[in-house]
Amino acid sequence: MTEQRIGIIDIGSNSVRLVVYERTANGAHRVADSSKRPARLSERIDENGCLPGTAIDELIDTLIHFTMICTHNHTSHIRAVTTAAVRNANNRSEILERIKAETGLIIELLSGEDEASYGFLGMINSLDVQDGLLIDIGGGSTELSLFRNRVIVRSISFPFGCVSLNKRFGAKGLLLDDDLKLLESFVAEAIRNEPWIGETPGLPLVGIGGTVRALGKMHQAAYHYSFPQTHNYPIIGEQVDELFHQIRKLPLDKRRKLPGLSKDRADVIVPGVAILRVLFRASKASYYRICGAGLRDGLFHATRFPTHPKLDDVLKYSRTNLIALHPSAPKQHVLQVNRIALELYDVLNYIHHMQPRTRILFNTASQLFRIGASIDYYEYARHSFYLVINSQLNGLTHREIIMTAAIASYKSKGRTRQHISEYKELLNESDLDTIYRLGALLQLAAALDRTETQAIAQLNVQVDSSQLILKPIQPRGTLAVERREVEELSSEFKKLWGVAPILNYAATQVPSTTK
């Protein structure tokens, strides 16, 4: 299969963005290129409700630039959409006709419902969450959806966003006390006609889009958070309130220097978070959760997989995609290690009763432990740790990603402590014990296919007093290499699990045949 690339262009109210998604020869999907240009289209709507010609000219210039990028990337298809700024403009037909005539792009004019639907698709394909409220605060509109069992049940698009309300209530990038009260009253009045918003208290408020991503980055910078991702990042309501009041008091020049906040969002972040806080209180949400995916990701899935765009298993898709991105790992060996690892886990778990999510982490780690070989075989464990930490492994929390990376790369307690040292505040002692145990168990599973010949088709596993007895059933070969590897692991394994693994060598003899 050859590489295929799709360009997604999102003409938003605050910015215009391009993302080029690639399908690799091995069937993996990844972002191959991206670009962003500030636009502030909602801010530039004139007194007649129209987008002026100069703004259209600039938009067309950006779109021509984006189509050139797509051409250089050999994209087979470009899907371009626009949202509230053009949707609400009185001259939207003129805008779309000029864009088509001067760029050749046919722009899809998304409704508020479409915008909410694609945003939800991007979110639900990247988070392991069943129920919640989803919010997307754009420049000219705000979408709010209630979802249950991963399906939208209610949705509304409000005709205001961070740019439009900044224009209405802000003054030179500031939101004074009286103006804040007016903004909050305006938003509260708009949601009064949607009583369902407050009828499901206690759900998380999941946020997508630039406003909440910026909030997540600023929060991580303020609290010196060590993990390098804002995706799937939880924040409690009190901390958002505290951060909001801090940034609102800052003059614009100082706000532009805030860690985590881009300069082009410095003036609209305050009205954006103000909208967020009103809806958080109205929905009686339990906490915020930042999602790094959104509208463009939803458009990609809908375009790439038109008959089945919603994933059935977020983690499985993400894990499979990561494996396909790093195909150097010997596939049959990894499958064998994964199978044996889970068999060993299930036997030991019958005695040790580990947490249910632990098996999910171990299953993931035992499929990813060799991906680092795509960088360097001799240091593949260290590189596997780095790749798991820094890749898009959706469906796991940050803590779970760190644990998975540590299990996959485990060589010894000392090496593991070095790997996780900068993330240690996200783990507790119980997590460390789990990492050490499962890391050693993965080592044992790998030792049982050390020759990478998949000689053990069936394995009988028994716990007998202080021994973990491993009896291969009619293996191919003598397993001499595997036996030596197991013996070398035995002492350390017993310290962690209380049993010493014994590869029953007598059982590995291939039965002789008499003539």
QUIQUIQUI-V777317 format. One record per residue. N is the residue number from 0. RES is the residue in one letter. SS is DSSP state (helix for helix, strand for strand, loop for the rest). OMEGA is omega in radians with two decimals (NA if undefined). Layout:
# QUIQUIQUI-V777317
<<N RES SS OMEGA> <N RES SS OMEGA>>
This chain:
# QUIQUIQUI-V777317
<<0 M loop -3.14> <1 T loop 3.13> <2 E loop 3.09> <3 Q strand -3.11> <4 R strand 3.13> <5 I strand 3.07> <6 G strand 3.07> <7 I strand 3.10> <8 I strand -3.11> <9 D strand 3.11> <10 I strand -3.10> <11 G loop -3.13> <12 S loop -3.12> <13 N loop -3.10> <14 S strand 3.06> <15 V strand -3.04> <16 R strand 3.03> <17 L strand 2.98> <18 V strand 3.06> <19 V strand 3.12> <20 Y strand -3.10> <21 E strand 2.92> <22 R strand -3.06> <23 T loop 3.12> <24 A loop 3.13> <25 N loop 3.07> <26 G loop 3.10> <27 A loop 3.06> <28 H strand 3.12> <29 R strand 3.04> <30 V strand -3.11> <31 A strand -3.11> <32 D strand 3.08> <33 S strand 3.10> <34 S strand -3.12> <35 K strand 3.06> <36 R strand 3.06> <37 P strand -3.09> <38 A loop -3.11> <39 R loop -3.06> <40 L loop 3.13> <41 S helix -3.13> <42 E helix -3.02> <43 R helix 3.05> <44 I strand -3.07> <45 D loop -3.06> <46 E loop 3.09> <47 N loop -3.14> <48 G loop -3.09> <49 C loop 3.01> <50 L strand -3.05> <51 P loop -3.08> <52 G helix 3.14> <53 T helix 3.12> <54 A helix 3.10> <55 I helix 3.11> <56 D helix -3.13> <57 E helix 3.11> <58 L helix 3.14> <59 I helix 3.11> <60 D helix 3.09> <61 T helix -3.11> <62 L helix 3.06> <63 I helix 3.10> <64 H helix -3.14> <65 F helix 3.12> <66 T helix 3.07> <67 M helix 3.08> <68 I helix 3.11> <69 C helix 3.11> <70 T helix 3.12> <71 H helix 3.12> <72 N loop 3.12> <73 H loop 3.11> <74 T loop 3.13> <75 S loop -3.09> <76 H strand 3.04> <77 I strand 3.04> <78 R strand -3.09> <79 A strand -3.12> <80 V strand 3.03> <81 T strand -3.01> <82 T loop -2.87> <83 A helix -3.03> <84 A helix 3.12> <85 V helix 3.14> <86 R helix -3.08> <87 N loop -3.13> <88 A loop 3.14> <89 N loop 3.12> <90 N loop -3.09> <91 R helix 3.13> <92 S helix 3.11> <93 E helix -3.13> <94 I helix -3.09> <95 L helix 3.13> <96 E helix 3.12> <97 R helix 3.12> <98 I helix 3.14> <99 K helix -3.09> <100 A helix -2.99> <101 E helix 3.14> <102 T helix -3.06> <103 G loop -3.13> <104 L loop 3.00> <105 I loop -3.03> <106 I strand 3.03> <107 E strand 3.10> <108 L strand -3.08> <109 L loop 3.00> <110 S loop 3.07> <111 G helix 3.11> <112 E helix 3.09> <113 D helix -3.11> <114 E helix 3.12> <115 A helix -3.08> <116 S helix 3.14> <117 Y helix 3.07> <118 G helix 3.10> <119 F helix -3.14> <120 L helix 3.09> <121 G helix -3.14> <122 M helix -3.01> <123 I helix 3.07> <124 N loop -3.11> <125 S loop 3.12> <126 L loop 3.03> <127 D loop -3.10> <128 V loop -3.08> <129 Q loop -3.03> <130 D loop 3.08> <131 G strand 3.01> <132 L strand -3.13> <133 L strand 3.12> <134 I strand 3.07> <135 D strand 3.13> <136 I strand 3.11> <137 G loop 3.13> <138 G loop -3.05> <139 G loop 3.10> <140 S loop 3.09> <141 T strand 3.13> <142 E strand 3.08> <143 L strand -3.12> <144 S strand 2.99> <145 L strand 3.11> <146 F strand 3.11> <147 R strand -3.12> <148 N loop 3.06> <149 R loop 3.11> <150 V strand 3.08> <151 I strand 3.09> <152 V strand 3.05> <153 R strand -3.12> <154 S strand 3.10> <155 I strand 3.05> <156 S strand 3.11> <157 F strand -3.07> <158 P loop 3.06> <159 F loop 3.13> <160 G loop -3.03> <161 C helix -3.13> <162 V helix -3.10> <163 S helix 3.12> <164 L helix 3.01> <165 N helix 3.11> <166 K helix -3.07> <167 R helix -3.01> <168 F helix -3.08> <169 G loop 3.10> <170 A strand 3.14> <171 K loop 3.09> <172 G loop -3.13> <173 L strand 3.06> <174 L loop -3.09> <175 L loop -3.03> <176 D helix -3.12> <177 D helix 3.13> <178 D helix 3.08> <179 L helix 3.11> <180 K helix 3.12> <181 L helix 3.12> <182 L helix -3.12> <183 E helix 3.10> <184 S helix 3.13> <185 F helix 3.14> <186 V helix -3.13> <187 A helix 3.11> <188 E helix -3.13> <189 A helix -3.08> <190 I helix -3.13> <191 R loop -3.14> <192 N loop -3.14> <193 E loop -3.05> <194 P helix -3.14> <195 W helix -3.09> <196 I helix -3.10> <197 G helix -3.03> <198 E loop -3.14> <199 T loop -3.09> <200 P loop 3.04> <201 G loop 3.13> <202 L loop 3.03> <203 P loop 3.01> <204 L strand -3.11> <205 V strand -3.09> <206 G strand 3.01> <207 I strand 3.11> <208 G loop -3.01> <209 G helix -3.12> <210 T helix -3.08> <211 V helix 3.07> <212 R helix 3.10> <213 A helix 3.08> <214 L helix 3.13> <215 G helix -3.14> <216 K helix 3.13> <217 M helix 3.13> <218 H helix 3.13> <219 Q helix 3.12> <220 A helix -3.11> <221 A helix -3.09> <222 Y loop 3.09> <223 H loop -3.12> <224 Y loop -2.93> <225 S loop -3.03> <226 F loop -2.95> <227 P loop 3.12> <228 Q loop 2.99> <229 T loop 3.12> <230 H loop -3.14> <231 N loop -3.10> <232 Y strand -3.14> <233 P strand 3.06> <234 I strand 3.10> <235 I loop -3.02> <236 G helix -3.10> <237 E helix -3.14> <238 Q helix 3.06> <239 V helix 3.12> <240 D helix -3.13> <241 E helix 3.14> <242 L helix 3.14> <243 F helix -3.11> <244 H helix 3.10> <245 Q helix -3.08> <246 I helix -3.14> <247 R helix -3.11> <248 K helix -3.10> <249 L loop 2.99> <250 P loop -3.00> <251 L helix -3.10> <252 D helix 3.10> <253 K helix 3.13> <254 R helix 3.13> <255 R loop -3.12> <256 K loop -3.13> <257 L loop 3.06> <258 P loop 3.11> <259 G loop -3.10> <260 L loop 3.10> <261 S loop -3.06> <262 K helix -3.09> <263 D helix 3.11> <264 R helix -3.02> <265 A loop -3.10> <266 D loop -3.06> <267 V loop -3.12> <268 I helix -3.11> <269 V helix 3.06> <270 P helix 3.10> <271 G helix 3.13> <272 V helix 3.07> <273 A helix 3.07> <274 I helix -3.10> <275 L helix -3.09> <276 R helix 3.12> <277 V helix -3.12> <278 L helix 3.06> <279 F helix 3.14> <280 R helix -3.10> <281 A helix -3.11> <282 S helix -3.09> <283 K loop -3.11> <284 A loop -3.10> <285 S loop 3.13> <286 Y loop 3.07> <287 Y strand 2.97> <288 R strand -3.10> <289 I strand 3.08> <290 C loop -3.11> <291 G loop 3.11> <292 A loop -3.13> <293 G loop -3.02> <294 L helix -3.08> <295 R helix 3.09> <296 D helix 3.07> <297 G helix 3.09> <298 L helix 3.10> <299 F helix -3.12> <300 H helix 3.14> <301 A helix -3.14> <302 T helix -3.07> <303 R helix -3.11> <304 F loop -2.99> <305 P loop -3.10> <306 T loop -3.11> <307 H loop -3.03> <308 P loop -3.10> <309 K loop -3.11> <310 L loop 3.05> <311 D loop -3.10> <312 D loop -3.05> <313 V helix -3.10> <314 L helix -3.13> <315 K helix 3.12> <316 Y helix -3.11> <317 S helix 3.13> <318 R helix 3.13> <319 T helix 3.13> <320 N helix 3.13> <321 L helix 3.09> <322 I helix -3.13> <323 A helix 3.08> <324 L helix -3.10> <325 H loop -2.99> <326 P loop -3.12> <327 S loop -3.12> <328 A loop 3.12> <329 P loop -2.96> <330 K helix -3.08> <331 Q helix 3.09> <332 H helix -3.14> <333 V helix 3.10> <334 L helix 3.13> <335 Q helix 3.14> <336 V helix 3.13> <337 N helix -3.14> <338 R helix -3.13> <339 I helix -3.12> <340 A helix -3.12> <341 L helix 3.06> <342 E helix 3.12> <343 L helix -3.13> <344 Y helix -3.07> <345 D helix 3.10> <346 V helix -3.10> <347 L helix -3.14> <348 N helix 3.09> <349 Y helix -3.13> <350 I helix -2.98> <351 H helix 3.04> <352 H loop 3.14> <353 M loop -3.13> <354 Q loop -3.09> <355 P helix -3.12> <356 R helix -3.08> <357 T helix 3.14> <358 R helix 3.11> <359 I helix 3.12> <360 L helix -3.11> <361 F helix 3.08> <362 N helix 3.13> <363 T helix -3.13> <364 A helix -3.09> <365 S helix 3.00> <366 Q helix -3.05> <367 L helix -2.97> <368 F loop -3.11> <369 R loop -3.07> <370 I helix 3.13> <371 G helix 3.10> <372 A helix 3.09> <373 S helix 3.08> <374 I loop -3.13> <375 D loop -3.09> <376 Y helix -3.00> <377 Y helix 3.12> <378 E helix -3.00> <379 Y helix 3.14> <380 A helix 3.13> <381 R helix -3.13> <382 H helix 3.07> <383 S helix 3.10> <384 F helix -3.12> <385 Y helix -3.09> <386 L helix 3.12> <387 V helix 3.14> <388 I helix -2.97> <389 N helix 3.10> <390 S loop 3.13> <391 Q loop 3.12> <392 L loop -3.03> <393 N loop 3.12> <394 G loop 3.11> <395 L loop 3.01> <396 T loop 3.11> <397 H helix 3.11> <398 R helix -3.12> <399 E helix 3.09> <400 I helix 3.12> <401 I helix 3.12> <402 M helix 3.13> <403 T helix 3.12> <404 A helix -3.12> <405 A helix 3.10> <406 I helix -3.10> <407 A helix -3.05> <408 S loop -2.99> <409 Y loop 3.00> <410 K loop 3.10> <411 S loop 3.11> <412 K helix -3.10> <413 G helix 3.12> <414 R helix -3.13> <415 T helix 3.11> <416 R helix 3.07> <417 Q helix -3.12> <418 H helix -2.99> <419 I helix -3.00> <420 S helix -3.09> <421 E helix 3.13> <422 Y helix -2.97> <423 K helix -3.13> <424 E helix 3.12> <425 L helix -3.09> <426 L loop 3.03> <427 N loop -3.09> <428 E helix 3.11> <429 S helix 3.09> <430 D helix -3.14> <431 L helix 3.11> <432 D helix 3.11> <433 T helix 3.13> <434 I helix -3.11> <435 Y helix -3.12> <436 R helix -3.08> <437 L helix 3.05> <438 G helix 3.10> <439 A helix 3.12> <440 L helix 3.08> <441 L helix 3.06> <442 Q helix -3.14> <443 L helix 3.12> <444 A helix 3.12> <445 A helix 3.12> <446 A helix -3.12> <447 L loop 2.95> <448 D loop -3.06> <449 R loop 3.13> <450 T loop 3.13> <451 E loop 3.13> <452 T loop -3.12> <453 Q loop -3.08> <454 A loop -3.11> <455 I loop 3.11> <456 A loop 3.12> <457 Q loop -3.10> <458 L strand 3.04> <459 N strand -3.07> <460 V strand 3.14> <461 Q strand 3.03> <462 V strand -3.09> <463 D strand 3.13> <464 S loop -3.08> <465 S loop -3.09> <466 Q strand 2.96> <467 L strand -3.01> <468 I strand -3.09> <469 L strand -3.10> <470 K strand 3.05> <471 P strand 3.14> <472 I loop 3.13> <473 Q loop 3.11> <474 P loop 3.05> <475 R loop 3.13> <476 G loop -3.05> <477 T loop -3.12> <478 L loop -3.11> <479 A helix 3.13> <480 V helix 3.14> <481 E helix 3.14> <482 R helix 3.13> <483 R helix 3.14> <484 E helix 3.13> <485 V helix 3.13> <486 E helix -3.12> <487 E helix -3.14> <488 L helix -2.89> <489 S helix -3.04> <490 S helix -3.12> <491 E helix 3.14> <492 F helix -3.12> <493 K helix 3.10> <494 K helix -3.06> <495 L helix -3.03> <496 W helix -3.14> <497 G loop 3.09> <498 V loop 3.12> <499 A strand 3.12> <500 P strand 3.13> <501 I strand 3.05> <502 L strand -3.06> <503 N loop -3.01> <504 Y loop -3.13> <505 A helix -3.11> <506 A helix -3.09> <507 T helix -3.13> <508 Q loop 3.08> <509 V loop -3.11> <510 P loop 3.11> <511 S loop 3.14> <512 T loop 3.12> <513 T loop -3.13> <514 K loop NA>>
